[in-house]
Amino acid sequence: MSKAFTRESDDAAPEPVVRPRAPLPPGTRNYITPQGAQRLREELAQLLENKSGEVSGAREGRLRQLQETLASVTIAEPPADRSVIRFGATVTLERGGATETFQLAGLDETDLEANRISWLSPLARALIGHRAGERVRFRSPAGMEEIRIAAVVYE
């Protein structure tokens, strides 16, 4: 397409997406890893820095969402016993002949593309309390699986 047929706004940075997160179960704290809190603070700072004269509803919504989230989170530090899977652990699993690694993260930092799953997800709940070398039975959408925990690491 010729540049003559585009709007100036087409060259602008994409608008931030305001996506609602799943609600926390009643009485559950809104945990986040130190790295997740830092990512949210950096995103907030970037949105505040890049604030131009024209402010969209999506941008304002994301600013408000980040401010509310950061006010509500509890930053969870790694546990004393780092051999046990707890919130914030990066876990390497062997399942079905494949190896996969992911981090158990808070709802506000869950990102499947970055291999961060919610600590409230069924898989995370099945793994919490276990150690490297153990096998865990887990009901996935494909049915009952046996998973071997290959490694547990904390950043």
Buried (B, 14 or more C-beta within 10 A) or exposed (E): EEEEEEEEEEEEEEEBEBEEBEEBEEEEEBBBBEBBBEBBEEBBEEBEEEEEEEEEEEBBBBBEBBEEBBEEBEBBEBBEEEEBBBBBBBBBBBBEEEEEEBBBBBBBBBEEEEEBBBBBBEBBEBBBEBEBEEEBEBEEEEEEBEBBBBBBEBE
